């Protein structure tokens, strides 16, 4: 089992390796603006895209920062190949601020540490999507080396809600029997869509089911 200490160390490696173009953020000293390209709201590992019926991608996982399109955060993605992919959330202020209580956000994020991660939701990540409200990140993880859960991260105050499975908390040491893969977020209906694969119980297409989960504002504008 991929232990939580190694996961934490990898997250620190991510922040050091991927922030070479920006000094550690300090109060009143924002980083340079991200490249002038459209930041995608969603990321899914290429193997899952292919497995769910998409074309084979040129690369399954691209290790880089994934900027929040509508807020001051970024996901640092570390491609771990056979050990699964790891993420850390960075407070990476550039041209936008998180909507809501700015004072609360700054009290939590300004200063050290500027990276946020937890093996429960940052280990063996299959997919993530930024909420359209600018306040949430939704993350799917695998039961193989991770917790096998679906999570909603509240960015301003660094809190986490486990959306699936229901009934008991999951961790990498006590995972579910499923892999959760996020396939989309419906802005109009506030629904998080995806696939649950019972890979740690059985295998094959018949072991999968689609889910649609209400996210209570995370998909709203």
C-alpha positions as CSV (number, residue, x, y, z in Angstrom):
1,X,0.0,0.0,0.0
2,X,1.3,3.4,-1.0
3,X,1.9,5.0,2.5
4,X,0.8,8.5,3.4
5,X,4.4,9.7,4.3
6,X,5.6,9.1,0.8
7,X,2.5,10.8,-0.6
8,X,3.3,13.9,1.6
9,X,6.9,13.9,0.4
10,X,5.8,13.7,-3.2
11,X,3.5,16.7,-2.7
12,X,6.4,18.8,-1.4
13,X,8.5,17.7,-4.4
14,X,5.7,18.8,-6.7
15,X,5.7,22.3,-5.3
16,X,9.4,22.7,-5.5
17,X,9.8,21.3,-9.0
18,X,6.8,23.1,-10.6
19,X,7.2,26.6,-9.1
20,X,10.5,27.4,-10.7
21,X,9.0,30.3,-12.5
22,X,7.6,31.9,-9.3
23,X,8.9,32.6,-5.9
24,X,7.0,31.3,-2.9
25,X,3.9,33.6,-2.5
26,X,4.0,36.2,0.3
27,X,1.4,38.6,1.4
28,X,1.2,41.4,-1.2
29,X,3.6,39.7,-3.5
30,X,1.6,37.8,-6.1
31,X,3.2,35.5,-8.6
32,X,3.3,36.4,-12.3
33,X,0.1,35.8,-14.3
34,X,-0.3,32.4,-15.8
35,X,0.3,32.0,-19.5
36,X,-2.4,33.7,-21.6
37,X,-4.2,30.4,-22.5
38,X,-7.6,29.1,-21.6
39,X,-7.3,27.1,-18.4
40,X,-9.5,23.9,-18.6
41,X,-12.0,23.3,-15.8
42,X,-11.4,19.5,-15.9
43,X,-8.6,17.0,-15.9
44,X,-8.9,13.2,-16.3
45,X,-6.0,10.7,-16.6
46,X,-5.7,9.8,-20.3
47,X,-6.0,6.1,-19.6
48,X,-9.5,6.7,-18.2
49,X,-10.4,8.9,-21.2
50,X,-9.4,6.0,-23.5
51,X,-11.2,3.4,-21.4
52,X,-14.4,5.4,-21.4
53,X,-14.6,5.6,-25.1
54,X,-12.3,8.5,-26.1
55,X,-9.4,8.5,-28.5
56,X,-6.0,7.4,-27.3
57,X,-4.2,10.6,-26.0
58,X,-0.7,11.5,-27.0
59,X,0.2,11.3,-23.3
60,X,-1.8,9.9,-20.4
61,X,-0.6,12.4,-17.8
62,X,1.1,15.8,-18.1
63,X,3.0,16.9,-15.0
64,X,2.5,20.6,-14.5
65,X,0.5,23.3,-12.8
66,X,-3.2,23.4,-13.6
67,X,-4.4,26.9,-13.0
68,X,-7.9,27.7,-11.6
69,X,-9.8,29.5,-14.4
70,X,-11.8,31.7,-12.0
71,X,-9.7,32.0,-8.8
72,X,-6.2,32.3,-7.3
73,X,-5.4,28.6,-6.9
74,X,-3.6,25.9,-8.9
75,X,-3.3,22.1,-8.8
76,X,0.2,20.8,-8.9
77,X,0.0,17.3,-10.6
78,X,2.7,14.7,-10.2
79,X,2.5,11.8,-12.6
80,X,3.4,8.7,-10.6
81,X,2.9,6.2,-13.4
82,X,2.3,2.7,-11.8
83,X,2.0,4.2,-8.3
84,X,-0.8,6.6,-9.3
85,X,-0.9,10.4,-9.7
86,X,-0.6,12.8,-6.8
87,X,-1.9,16.4,-6.4
88,X,-1.4,19.3,-4.1
89,X,-3.4,22.5,-4.1
90,X,-1.4,25.8,-4.2
91,X,-2.5,29.2,-3.2
92,X,-1.1,30.9,-6.4
93,X,-2.4,34.4,-6.5
94,X,-2.3,36.0,-9.9
95,X,-5.0,38.1,-11.5
96,X,-8.1,36.8,-9.6
97,X,-9.3,36.4,-6.1
98,X,-11.5,33.7,-4.7
99,X,-15.1,34.9,-4.4
100,X,-16.5,35.3,-0.8
101,X,-14.8,36.3,2.4
102,X,-11.3,37.5,1.4
103,X,-10.2,38.0,5.0
104,X,-11.0,34.3,5.8
105,X,-9.1,33.1,2.8
106,X,-6.1,35.2,3.5
107,X,-6.0,34.1,7.2
108,X,-5.8,30.5,6.1
109,X,-3.6,30.7,3.0
110,X,-1.1,33.6,3.4
111,X,2.2,32.5,4.8
112,X,3.5,29.0,5.2
113,X,2.5,26.5,4.2
114,X,1.2,27.7,0.8
115,X,0.5,24.1,-0.3
116,X,-2.4,21.9,0.8
117,X,-2.6,18.2,0.5
118,X,-3.8,15.1,2.3
119,X,-3.3,11.5,1.3
120,X,-7.1,10.9,1.6
121,X,-7.8,13.0,-1.5
122,X,-4.4,13.7,-3.0
123,X,-3.2,10.2,-3.6
124,X,-3.9,8.1,-6.7
125,X,-6.0,10.8,-8.3
126,X,-8.0,9.8,-11.4
127,X,-9.6,13.2,-12.2
128,X,-10.5,16.6,-10.9
129,X,-12.6,19.6,-11.9
130,X,-12.8,23.2,-10.7
131,X,-16.2,24.4,-9.6
132,X,-17.8,27.1,-11.7
133,X,-18.4,29.1,-8.4
134,X,-14.7,29.6,-7.9
135,X,-14.8,28.1,-4.4
136,X,-14.6,24.3,-5.0
137,X,-12.4,21.7,-6.4
138,X,-13.9,18.2,-6.9
139,X,-11.5,15.2,-6.9
140,X,-11.9,11.5,-7.7
141,X,-9.5,8.9,-6.4
142,X,-8.7,5.2,-6.9
143,X,-9.0,2.4,-4.4
144,X,-5.8,0.8,-5.7
145,X,-3.2,3.1,-4.0
146,X,-5.6,5.8,-2.8
147,X,-8.8,6.1,-0.8
148,X,-11.3,5.3,-3.5
149,X,-13.5,8.3,-3.0
150,X,-15.2,11.4,-4.4
151,X,-14.4,14.7,-2.6
152,X,-15.4,18.3,-2.6
153,X,-12.7,20.7,-1.4
154,X,-13.7,24.1,-0.2
155,X,-10.7,26.2,-1.2
156,X,-11.1,29.3,0.9
157,X,-11.1,27.6,4.2
158,X,-9.3,24.3,3.3
159,X,-12.1,22.0,4.3
160,X,-13.1,18.7,2.7
161,X,-16.4,16.9,2.3
162,X,-16.5,13.2,1.2
163,X,-19.3,12.9,-1.3
164,X,-18.9,9.2,-2.1
165,X,-19.0,6.5,-0.7
166,X,-21.7,7.3,1.8
167,X,-21.6,5.7,5.2
168,X,-17.9,5.6,6.3
169,X,-14.8,7.7,5.8
170,X,-12.2,6.3,3.4
171,X,-8.4,6.6,3.5
172,X,-5.6,5.0,1.6
173,X,-5.2,2.5,4.5
174,X,-8.9,1.8,4.6
175,X,-10.1,2.4,1.0
176,X,-13.5,1.7,-0.6
177,X,-13.9,-1.0,-3.3
178,X,-14.2,1.7,-6.1
179,X,-12.4,4.0,-8.4
180,X,-14.3,7.3,-8.9
181,X,-13.7,9.2,-12.2
182,X,-15.2,12.6,-12.8
183,X,-16.4,13.1,-16.4
184,X,-18.1,16.5,-16.1
185,X,-19.8,19.2,-14.2
186,X,-23.2,20.5,-15.3
187,X,-23.4,24.2,-14.6
188,X,-27.1,24.6,-15.1
189,X,-28.2,21.7,-13.0
190,X,-25.3,21.7,-10.4
191,X,-24.6,18.0,-11.1
192,X,-21.2,16.3,-10.9
193,X,-21.1,13.4,-13.3
194,X,-18.8,10.5,-13.5
195,X,-18.2,6.8,-13.4
196,X,-17.7,4.5,-10.4
197,X,-15.6,1.4,-11.2
198,X,-15.7,-1.4,-8.7
199,X,-12.1,-2.3,-9.6
200,X,-11.1,-3.4,-6.1
201,X,-14.0,-5.9,-6.0
202,X,-14.2,-7.2,-9.6
203,X,-13.3,-6.1,-13.1
204,X,-14.8,-5.6,-16.6
205,X,-17.3,-3.1,-18.1
206,X,-20.1,-4.7,-16.1
207,X,-18.4,-3.5,-12.9
208,X,-19.0,0.1,-13.7
209,X,-21.9,2.4,-13.1
210,X,-22.4,6.1,-13.9
211,X,-23.3,8.6,-11.2
212,X,-24.7,12.1,-11.1
213,X,-24.3,13.9,-7.8
214,X,-25.8,17.2,-6.7
215,X,-23.0,19.6,-5.7
216,X,-25.2,22.4,-4.1
217,X,-23.8,25.5,-5.8
218,X,-20.3,24.2,-6.9
219,X,-21.5,24.1,-10.4
220,X,-23.2,27.5,-10.4
221,X,-21.9,30.7,-11.9
